[in-house]
Amino acid sequence: MNAARSMAAALALGASLVTPAALAAAGEDFNFMPKGGRALLLETIGSTPAQLRPVVQSKRTEAQWREFADAQGKRLTERERATLAAYLAVNLPVDGPLDSAQQLPRDGRDLAWEECQSCHSLFSSHLTQERSAQHWRNMFMSPFHRQMKMTPREREEFARYSELNMPMKVDEVPPDLRF
């Protein structure tokens, strides 16, 4: 029994060491996962500071950000439109000057890749879960999630992105990530 537990612990530890950076270095393609709000913003209006500054200094409601997205003339699916509007409503206005698109807040997709896999499989813990935003927020109340170094704004961004974009179908996830 103890040997089985030790083996299970070793496998869990090994799986947790597969980080987004390691997968990216191995050539893993993350495009299977729905785009987050930051990626959608950059695709919609551009990535130069001159294009971004007027937008990122604005504060609007989610409904107003949906109207903004529609006015840009870029074809977005309803889910992408909702994801972009939620990202903008949660994260804007940004604090301080914006000199680069790299300074934009992380979106839900970024947060999932960078935060979830340090402890458990992204597949079983995130990609296949259907939860409301409140259920995703509640997840952060567990003792081990409270320890995460995420701001309240990042937690809200993660919850909104996950509610809108999860679950994914098993066959949409690359076989190598189905653990």
Kinemage of the C-alpha trace (Angstrom):
@kinemage 1
@onewidth
@group {chain A} dominant
@subgroup {mainchain}
@vectorlist {calphas} color= white
{ca met a 1} P 0.000 0.000 0.000
{ca asn a 2} L 2.784 2.440 0.920
{ca ala a 3} L 4.646 1.600 -2.302
{ca ala a 4} L 1.525 2.409 -4.329
{ca arg a 5} L 1.130 5.740 -2.533
{ca ser a 6} L 4.801 6.549 -3.075
{ca met a 7} L 4.496 5.753 -6.787
{ca ala a 8} L 1.340 7.880 -7.089
{ca ala a 9} L 3.079 10.769 -5.317
{ca ala a 10} L 6.100 10.473 -7.612
{ca leu a 11} L 3.880 10.477 -10.713
{ca ala a 12} L 1.961 13.507 -9.448
{ca leu a 13} L 5.206 15.342 -8.753
{ca gly a 14} L 6.529 14.488 -12.208
{ca ala a 15} L 3.359 15.717 -13.878
{ca ser a 16} L 3.480 18.960 -11.906
{ca leu a 17} L 6.985 19.672 -13.186
{ca val a 18} L 5.695 19.893 -16.759
{ca thr a 19} L 5.373 23.664 -16.876
{ca pro a 20} L 4.110 25.836 -19.718
{ca ala a 21} L 7.645 27.106 -20.276
{ca ala a 22} L 8.969 23.542 -20.530
{ca leu a 23} L 6.201 22.577 -22.931
{ca ala a 24} L 6.816 25.694 -25.007
{ca ala a 25} L 10.529 24.913 -25.139
{ca ala a 26} L 9.623 21.425 -26.342
{ca gly a 27} L 7.611 22.977 -29.168
{ca glu a 28} L 4.146 22.388 -27.685
{ca asp a 29} L 1.405 24.317 -29.489
{ca phe a 30} L -0.976 26.019 -27.052
{ca asn a 31} L -3.337 27.287 -29.731
{ca phe a 32} L -5.858 24.561 -28.922
{ca met a 33} L -7.005 26.524 -25.872
{ca pro a 34} L -9.455 29.418 -26.389
{ca lys a 35} L -7.773 32.811 -26.625
{ca gly a 36} L -7.794 35.029 -23.599
{ca gly a 37} L -8.799 38.674 -23.470
{ca arg a 38} L -5.287 40.078 -23.853
{ca ala a 39} L -4.684 38.093 -27.053
{ca leu a 40} L -8.093 39.122 -28.388
{ca leu a 41} L -7.446 42.785 -27.549
{ca leu a 42} L -4.130 42.784 -29.409
{ca glu a 43} L -5.723 41.092 -32.422
{ca thr a 44} L -8.630 43.526 -32.382
{ca ile a 45} L -6.911 46.906 -32.025
{ca gly a 46} L -3.186 46.275 -32.509
{ca ser a 47} L -0.216 46.051 -30.199
{ca thr a 48} L 1.559 49.389 -30.341
{ca pro a 49} L 1.434 51.674 -27.316
{ca ala a 50} L -0.239 54.354 -29.469
{ca gln a 51} L -3.046 51.907 -30.312
{ca leu a 52} L -3.378 50.602 -26.778
{ca arg a 53} L -3.081 53.706 -24.579
{ca pro a 54} L -6.506 55.244 -25.307
{ca val a 55} L -8.189 51.910 -24.605
{ca val a 56} L -6.287 50.776 -21.522
{ca gln a 57} L -6.847 54.063 -19.712
{ca ser a 58} L -10.638 53.711 -20.101
{ca lys a 59} L -13.102 52.314 -17.601
{ca arg a 60} L -16.345 50.909 -18.981
{ca thr a 61} L -18.913 48.325 -18.027
{ca glu a 62} L -18.805 44.890 -19.558
{ca ala a 63} L -21.771 45.782 -21.776
{ca gln a 64} L -19.985 48.928 -22.957
{ca trp a 65} L -16.848 46.881 -23.731
{ca arg a 66} L -18.989 44.523 -25.832
{ca glu a 67} L -20.176 47.528 -27.826
{ca phe a 68} L -16.564 48.650 -28.165
{ca ala a 69} L -15.581 45.201 -29.482
{ca asp a 70} L -18.398 45.303 -32.025
{ca ala a 71} L -17.355 48.774 -33.218
{ca gln a 72} L -13.833 47.570 -34.082
{ca gly a 73} L -15.062 45.720 -37.169
{ca lys a 74} L -13.198 42.506 -36.342
{ca arg a 75} L -15.240 39.342 -36.600
{ca leu a 76} L -15.355 37.741 -33.172
{ca thr a 77} L -17.419 34.772 -32.081
{ca glu a 78} L -19.895 35.410 -29.285
{ca arg a 79} L -17.580 33.617 -26.856
{ca glu a 80} L -14.572 35.695 -27.973
{ca arg a 81} L -16.614 38.875 -27.689
{ca ala a 82} L -17.691 37.935 -24.155
{ca thr a 83} L -14.127 36.938 -23.209
{ca leu a 84} L -12.719 40.239 -24.483
{ca ala a 85} L -15.405 42.318 -22.750
{ca ala a 86} L -14.910 40.467 -19.455
{ca tyr a 87} L -11.120 40.912 -19.651
{ca leu a 88} L -11.437 44.639 -20.309
{ca ala a 89} L -14.050 45.163 -17.576
{ca val a 90} L -11.956 43.300 -14.996
{ca asn a 91} L -8.522 44.669 -15.902
{ca leu a 92} L -8.978 48.242 -17.102
{ca pro a 93} L -7.966 50.887 -16.591
{ca val a 94} L -4.351 49.818 -16.132
{ca asp a 95} L -2.244 51.498 -13.502
{ca gly a 96} L 0.507 53.769 -14.761
{ca pro a 97} L 1.813 54.419 -18.253
{ca leu a 98} L 1.822 51.713 -20.891
{ca asp a 99} L 5.033 51.482 -22.883
{ca ser a 100} L 4.547 47.986 -24.292
{ca ala a 101} L 1.844 45.370 -24.875
{ca gln a 102} L 3.887 43.171 -22.515
{ca gln a 103} L 2.664 45.372 -19.654
{ca leu a 104} L -0.972 44.387 -20.171
{ca pro a 105} L -2.402 42.233 -17.381
{ca arg a 106} L -2.314 38.484 -17.912
{ca asp a 107} L -5.523 37.026 -19.262
{ca gly a 108} L -7.298 33.877 -18.102
{ca arg a 109} L -5.490 31.648 -20.561
{ca asp a 110} L -2.115 33.000 -19.410
{ca leu a 111} L -3.077 32.525 -15.777
{ca ala a 112} L -4.175 28.925 -16.335
{ca trp a 113} L -0.925 28.052 -18.121
{ca glu a 114} L 1.311 29.824 -15.640
{ca glu a 115} L -0.416 29.037 -12.346
{ca cys a 116} L -2.409 25.788 -12.466
{ca gln a 117} L 0.205 23.341 -13.628
{ca ser a 118} L 2.595 23.920 -10.760
{ca cys a 119} L 0.425 21.679 -8.575
{ca his a 120} L -1.780 19.567 -10.817
{ca ser a 121} L -2.769 18.657 -14.320
{ca leu a 122} L -4.313 21.479 -16.304
{ca phe a 123} L -6.459 18.919 -18.113
{ca ser a 124} L -8.257 17.471 -15.107
{ca ser a 125} L -8.251 20.589 -12.954
{ca his a 126} L -9.251 23.194 -15.512
{ca leu a 127} L -9.856 22.280 -19.132
{ca thr a 128} L -12.592 19.724 -18.480
{ca gln a 129} L -14.395 21.588 -15.689
{ca glu a 130} L -17.703 23.363 -16.221
{ca arg a 131} L -18.262 25.860 -13.431
{ca ser a 132} L -19.857 29.234 -12.944
{ca ala a 133} L -17.634 32.217 -12.229
{ca gln a 134} L -18.687 31.966 -8.578
{ca his a 135} L -17.631 28.327 -8.414
{ca trp a 136} L -14.236 29.259 -9.869
{ca arg a 137} L -13.960 32.064 -7.270
{ca asn a 138} L -14.857 29.576 -4.519
{ca met a 139} L -11.990 27.354 -5.661
{ca phe a 140} L -9.584 30.065 -4.509
{ca met a 141} L -10.938 29.709 -0.967
{ca ser a 142} L -9.359 26.261 -0.474
{ca pro a 143} L -6.211 26.376 1.670
{ca phe a 144} L -3.755 25.496 -1.087
{ca his a 145} L -5.285 27.948 -3.594
{ca arg a 146} L -5.269 30.774 -1.040
{ca gln a 147} L -1.477 30.482 -1.033
{ca met a 148} L -1.233 31.312 -4.745
{ca lys a 149} L 0.475 34.586 -5.574
{ca met a 150} L -2.410 35.960 -7.648
{ca thr a 151} L -4.015 39.331 -7.110
{ca pro a 152} L -7.771 39.618 -6.575
{ca arg a 153} L -7.998 41.049 -10.096
{ca glu a 154} L -6.143 38.034 -11.526
{ca arg a 155} L -8.414 35.653 -9.647
{ca glu a 156} L -11.457 37.418 -11.058
{ca glu a 157} L -9.966 37.333 -14.564
{ca phe a 158} L -9.316 33.593 -14.209
{ca ala a 159} L -12.885 32.982 -12.975
{ca arg a 160} L -14.495 34.974 -15.799
{ca tyr a 161} L -12.307 33.409 -18.519
{ca ser a 162} L -12.905 29.902 -17.184
{ca glu a 163} L -16.666 30.347 -16.919
{ca leu a 164} L -16.847 31.555 -20.523
{ca asn a 165} L -14.386 29.113 -22.118
{ca met a 166} L -14.504 25.842 -20.183
{ca pro a 167} L -15.086 22.958 -20.415
{ca met a 168} L -13.258 21.879 -23.497
{ca lys a 169} L -14.015 18.596 -25.234
{ca val a 170} L -11.442 15.890 -24.608
{ca asp a 171} L -10.644 15.567 -28.307
{ca glu a 172} L -9.816 19.313 -28.467
{ca val a 173} L -6.916 18.815 -26.058
{ca pro a 174} L -3.650 17.368 -27.427
{ca pro a 175} L -3.137 13.766 -26.271
{ca asp a 176} L 0.136 14.685 -24.534
{ca leu a 177} L -1.751 17.015 -22.186
{ca arg a 178} L -4.519 14.574 -21.239
{ca phe a 179} L -3.124 13.522 -17.858
